[in-house]
Amino acid sequence: MPAPPAALPVRDSTAPPSGVGSVPSTASGTSISAPFTASDNTNGSGLATTEVWARFRANDSVASGTWALAGSAAGATGSVTVSFGSGPGIYDLSTIAVDLAGNQVVAADNAGAAALVHHCKTHGTEQQRLQ
């Protein structure tokens, strides 16, 4: 009897969607835990990692800085600690999920973040979410 045929490779060209979950409306300290979710398409290659990105601006009247990787984790759900290292101001948070085929969404304005999800405004050690 002949051997069964080898499995065909998965052709995956679809970028996996992701997003930042709800962050606390107020918090004390110099960081928050930013939860995320991500998913791959049906019959996709599977998720490799989800990255959480942040950028800072001192207030609403100044331009945002560049996106910086706050952290990453494997899996469809998890959380990353986002530090408020630039002090009081507004922190924009976003995510990028990468699948095992290397697909990812890339924003037009920066290679670092796909879709802006939350703005976190800090006042010293207290921050609140703006929508």
N, C-alpha and C positions, 0 to 999 in steps of 0.2 A: 504494500500500500504506500503511495507517495506521501511525503511529508506535507503538512498543511502549509498554505502560503504564509509568508511573513506578513506581519501587520504593516499596513501602509502608514507612512508618517502623517501626522496631523498638519494640515495647512491652516494656519491661524494668522490672519492679517488684521484682526479687529482689536483695537486698543480697549483695555478693560476700564469701565467707569469706576470712580471712587469719590468719596466725599468725607469732609470732617463732620463728626457728629455734634451734638449739643455740648457746649462748654458752659461752666457755671456762670450764672449772671453776676455774681460777685465772688471774690476770693482774696485772701490775704497771702502775701508771700511774693516771690519773684518768679513764679512759674505756674503753669496750669497743665493738667493732663488733657490732651486733645484726642478724643476717641475718633476712630475712622472706620469706614466700611468700604469694601471693594468687591467686585465680582468679575468673573470672566464670562465670555459668551458661551452658549451651549456648544458642546463639542470643541471647546477651545483647548489651548495647551495647558491651562491652569495658571493660577497666580504665583508669581515669584516673590514679590515684595510690594508693600505700600509705603510711600514716602509722605511725610508731612513737612510742608514748606512754610516759612514765615518771612514776612518783610515788615519793616518798621517805618513809621513817619512820626515826627514830633507832634503834629496836629493836623487838622483838616485842611489848613491853608498851604501845606508844603507837599511836595511830591514824595511818593513812597520810595524807599530804598530798593536795593536789589533783593531778589528772593534768595533765601539761604535754607539749606536742608536742616530742619530741626531734629529729625530722626526718622528711622524706618523700622518696619517689622514685617515678618512673614505672616501670611494668612489673610483671610477675608475680613476679619475684625481684630481690633486691638486698640492700643493707645500709645501716644508718644508724649513725652514731657517737652513742653515748649517753654523755654526760659525767656524772661523779659530782660535780656542782657543789655539792651540799649536804654533802659530806664523807662520813665513814664512816657506814654504816647499811645499810638494806635498800632496794633499788630494785626496784619492781614494773614489769615491762615488758609491753606489750600492743600490738596493732595495730588499725588500721581501714583497710580497703580501700574506695575510692570508685570506682564505675564511671562511664562516660560519661553515664549517665542521672541521675547524682547520688545513686544508692542507696548507703547505708552502714548498717552495724550500729551501733547506739548502745546503750551499757550503761545499765542501770537506775540505777546509782549515780553516773554521771557521763557527760556528753556527750562526754568525751574518749577513752574506751577501751572496747573491745568485750568481749574475753574475756581474762582474766588468763592469761598463759602462763608467765612465769618470774619468780622472785624472785632478785635478785642482792644478796648480802650483802657489803659492803665492810669491810675492816679497814685503814684507812690507804690504802696503795697496792695492797693485795691484795684480790681479791674472789673469792667462790666461789658457784657456783650451788646454790640450795636447791630441792629438789623436794617 
